[in-house]
Amino acid sequence: MGGYYIIIGLISIISWLVSQQLKRKFNYYSKIQLQNGLSGREIAEKMLKDNGIFDVKVISTPGRLTDHYNPSNKTVNLSEAVYNERNASAAAVASHEVGHAVQHAQAYQWLQMRSKLVPAVSITSKFSMWLVIGGVVLGAASGSSGIGFTIAIAGLAMMALATVFSFVTLPVEYDASNRALAWLKTNNMLTANEQDGAKDALKWAARTYLVAALGSLAMLFYWGLKIFGSRD
């Protein structure tokens, strides 16, 4: 189990460092006030309109960095700071979330794939680790009966599904940022300094998803080796 804790520790440290850097970036760029004077809500509404999307609402949601697009009820949910503020960070986040709405409207294949995986992953992610660890322990206790191995494999399959989901999420997030930055630049929404700030902020936001995906893959390989190695 020592290797497991080392992996967990490394992933946690890297994730924390990226998360802290993301917060610092957003705090820094939140001090760069937009010359156009538009709030995050106004930017989101304009981007929706420019893309011919009129059935999506922009609403405020409590919390910090809680921004997301909900395809089930077609709402762009912006945290209170993003919804009301008029700075580079707000512009970056608001346009990024609308990027997801544009993906939805245009039936972007990676978003469709991700949406199909959500129901299964939301269930299996709750049990995968318990099944893997329980299967390994049971296998060690029951010897060659194979019951523990079967349970562990079931958990590993669930873990693999979560890993696939995390990697499918990457092109969805990167594409939404690219759409956002392209729209901001094409429509001259930001000055050069503001555009650079929005780009840098979204770059660090995307890295949180990359770290999560790599961490999920590392955990999958570790437990795969643990399970199949126990059969030798």
Number of C-alpha atoms within 10 A of each C-alpha: 6 7 10 13 10 11 15 14 12 12 19 15 12 15 19 13 13 19 17 13 16 21 16 13 20 25 13 14 22 22 12 16 18 21 13 12 12 19 22 28 26 17 23 29 20 16 22 22 13 12 14 11 16 10 11 20 16 21 15 18 18 12 11 11 15 13 23 19 22 15 15 7 10 15 19 29 23 28 23 20 21 27 24 16 20 24 27 31 30 32 33 28 28 30 30 29 26 30 29 25 26 21 19 18 16 10 11 15 12 18 22 13 14 18 16 12 16 12 10 14 20 11 11 16 16 12 14 24 17 14 21 27 19 17 24 24 14 18 22 15 11 13 12 11 12 15 14 24 25 17 21 29 20 17 24 24 17 23 27 21 18 24 22 16 21 21 18 18 19 19 14 20 22 19 18 23 26 17 18 27 23 14 18 21 13 9 10 12 18 21 15 11 12 22 21 14 24 29 19 17 26 24 16 19 22 17 18 19 19 18 18 19 21 15 20 21 18 17 20 20 13 14 21 19 11 18 22 13 9 12 11 5
